[in-house]
Amino acid sequence: MPKDLVIVGAGGFGRETADIVEAINAAAAQPVWRLLGLVDDALSADNEERLVRRGLRHLGSADELISGDQRPHYVVGIGSPAARRRVAGRLDAAGFPAATLVHPQATLGSEVTIGDGSVVCAGVRVTTNVQLGRHVHLNPNATIGHDTTLEDFVSMNPASSVSGDCVIETGSLVGVGAVVLNRLRLGAGAVVGGSACVVKNVASGTVVKGVPAK
Ligand SMILES: CC(C)(COP(=O)(O)OP(=O)(O)OC[C@H]1O[C@@H](n2cnc3c(N)ncnc32)[C@H](O)[C@@H]1OP(=O)(O)O)[C@@H](O)C(=O)NCCC(=O)NCCS
């Protein structure tokens, strides 16, 4: 029996997440999820049209979801760690269980743990002894090296790489194509710009960019 699921956020990552749900269902003997639709408080006309083209339903706002009787599983398909944390906090408090979605074309190595609400896209490589917290987003082709921890609400944007023995603290974002060298720590809420190469620890709440990242 498939479990009911809603995706919060109908922007780019929310609709990519809908693709992941379809891929998971297609790869399984029986469908795992029944996608009820997407929740979005401020659906743009473009995104509304994109949902219609794909036959996906807009379920209204998060307030409407919370005030309803149903308590389907949810994932937050919003790239911003801070926005994701706010939405997940509300849905957790209202009794919605968080789903974990891993695209069948991602690989997770040995001794990998993954928290509720996390979304792993196609092409992701997670090697060995990696801890992924809750509501972590691993975008397409992100790689996470051995013995690394990604805390809750971390976003790894497409093709970004974290090397071995790193700690990426809660709410950090690693931009598209950026690299974090081994044995480094990003403080909570740090942002690494696209294509950057991080060569030393980054303080909490700091934005760094460039090669080497500063
Ligand atoms: C680094 C980043 C967070 C900075 O954002 P911002 O503070 O809004 O920066 P701005 O766009 O105002 O640019 C400020 C300056 O930094 C430069 N800059 C911006 N991003 C840069 C990057 N990734 N690398 C190098 N320089 C960058 C700009 O050219 C500008 O330079 P200038 O002052 O000489 O004109 C952002 O540009 C970034 O790279 N975000 C990640 C994007 C990403 O991963 N997208 C994929 C989504 S799935």
The ligand as an SDF file (V2000), in Angstrom:
LIG
                    3D

 48 50  0  0  0  0  0  0  0  0999 V2000
   28.3890   33.5550   -3.1360 C   0  0  0  0  0  0  0  0  0  0  0  0
   26.9390   33.9720   -3.1800 C   0  0  0  0  0  0  0  0  0  0  0  0
   26.1850   33.3580   -1.9830 C   0  0  0  0  0  0  0  0  0  0  0  0
   26.9690   35.4910   -3.0600 C   0  0  0  0  0  0  0  0  0  0  0  0
   25.6960   36.0020   -3.1390 O   0  0  0  0  0  0  0  0  0  0  0  0
   25.4870   37.5970   -2.9700 P   0  0  0  0  0  0  0  0  0  0  0  0
   25.9850   38.0250   -1.6430 O   0  0  0  0  0  0  0  0  0  0  0  0
   24.0730   37.8830   -3.3080 O   0  0  0  0  0  0  0  0  0  0  0  0
   26.4950   38.1700   -4.0270 O   0  0  0  0  0  0  0  0  0  0  0  0
   26.2810   39.1960   -5.2310 P   0  0  0  0  0  0  0  0  0  0  0  0
   25.5420   38.5130   -6.3410 O   0  0  0  0  0  0  0  0  0  0  0  0
   25.7150   40.4700   -4.6730 O   0  0  0  0  0  0  0  0  0  0  0  0
   27.7550   39.4350   -5.7030 O   0  0  0  0  0  0  0  0  0  0  0  0
   28.7110   40.1060   -4.8860 C   0  0  0  0  0  0  0  0  0  0  0  0
   30.0600   40.0010   -5.5650 C   0  0  0  0  0  0  0  0  0  0  0  0
   30.5290   38.6320   -5.4610 O   0  0  0  0  0  0  0  0  0  0  0  0
   30.7730   38.0980   -6.7770 C   0  0  0  0  0  0  0  0  0  0  0  0
   30.3270   36.7030   -6.7260 N   0  0  0  0  0  0  0  0  0  0  0  0
   29.0710   36.2440   -6.5260 C   0  0  0  0  0  0  0  0  0  0  0  0
   29.0550   34.9140   -6.4870 N   0  0  0  0  0  0  0  0  0  0  0  0
   30.3340   34.5140   -6.6760 C   0  0  0  0  0  0  0  0  0  0  0  0
   30.9310   33.2450   -6.7270 C   0  0  0  0  0  0  0  0  0  0  0  0
   30.2030   32.1230   -6.5560 N   0  0  0  0  0  0  0  0  0  0  0  0
   32.2570   33.1770   -6.8980 N   0  0  0  0  0  0  0  0  0  0  0  0
   32.9890   34.3040   -7.0510 C   0  0  0  0  0  0  0  0  0  0  0  0
   32.4670   35.5490   -7.0030 N   0  0  0  0  0  0  0  0  0  0  0  0
   31.1490   35.6510   -6.8210 C   0  0  0  0  0  0  0  0  0  0  0  0
   29.9450   38.9650   -7.7100 C   0  0  0  0  0  0  0  0  0  0  0  0
   30.4660   38.9510   -9.0120 O   0  0  0  0  0  0  0  0  0  0  0  0
   30.0640   40.3200   -7.0490 C   0  0  0  0  0  0  0  0  0  0  0  0
   31.3350   40.8230   -7.3510 O   0  0  0  0  0  0  0  0  0  0  0  0
   31.5770   42.4110   -7.5140 P   0  0  0  0  0  0  0  0  0  0  0  0
   31.2370   43.0000   -6.1690 O   0  0  0  0  0  0  0  0  0  0  0  0
   33.0260   42.5000   -7.8650 O   0  0  0  0  0  0  0  0  0  0  0  0
   30.6490   42.8630   -8.5870 O   0  0  0  0  0  0  0  0  0  0  0  0
   26.2080   33.5230   -4.4720 C   0  0  0  0  0  0  0  0  0  0  0  0
   26.6170   34.2820   -5.5880 O   0  0  0  0  0  0  0  0  0  0  0  0
   26.4180   32.0520   -4.7940 C   0  0  0  0  0  0  0  0  0  0  0  0
   27.4170   31.6260   -5.4020 O   0  0  0  0  0  0  0  0  0  0  0  0
   25.4180   31.2510   -4.3660 N   0  0  0  0  0  0  0  0  0  0  0  0
   25.3470   29.8180   -4.6810 C   0  0  0  0  0  0  0  0  0  0  0  0
   24.4850   29.6400   -5.9180 C   0  0  0  0  0  0  0  0  0  0  0  0
   24.1120   28.2240   -6.2230 C   0  0  0  0  0  0  0  0  0  0  0  0
   24.6230   27.2500   -5.6710 O   0  0  0  0  0  0  0  0  0  0  0  0
   23.1250   28.0900   -7.0920 N   0  0  0  0  0  0  0  0  0  0  0  0
   22.5930   26.7790   -7.4360 C   0  0  0  0  0  0  0  0  0  0  0  0
   21.2010   26.6160   -6.9260 C   0  0  0  0  0  0  0  0  0  0  0  0
   20.6340   24.9780   -7.1350 S   0  0  0  0  0  0  0  0  0  0  0  0
  1  2  1  0
  2  3  1  0
  2  4  1  0
  2 36  1  0
  4  5  1  0
  5  6  1  0
  6  7  2  0
  6  8  1  0
  6  9  1  0
  9 10  1  0
 10 11  2  0
 10 12  1  0
 10 13  1  0
 13 14  1  0
 14 15  1  0
 15 16  1  0
 15 30  1  0
 16 17  1  0
 17 18  1  0
 17 28  1  0
 18 19  1  0
 18 27  1  0
 19 20  2  0
 20 21  1  0
 21 22  1  0
 21 27  2  0
 22 23  1  0
 22 24  2  0
 24 25  1  0
 25 26  2  0
 26 27  1  0
 28 29  1  0
 28 30  1  0
 30 31  1  0
 31 32  1  0
 32 33  2  0
 32 34  1  0
 32 35  1  0
 36 37  1  0
 36 38  1  0
 38 39  2  0
 38 40  1  0
 40 41  1  0
 41 42  1  0
 42 43  1  0
 43 44  2  0
 43 45  1  0
 45 46  1  0
 46 47  1  0
 47 48  1  0
M  END
$$$$
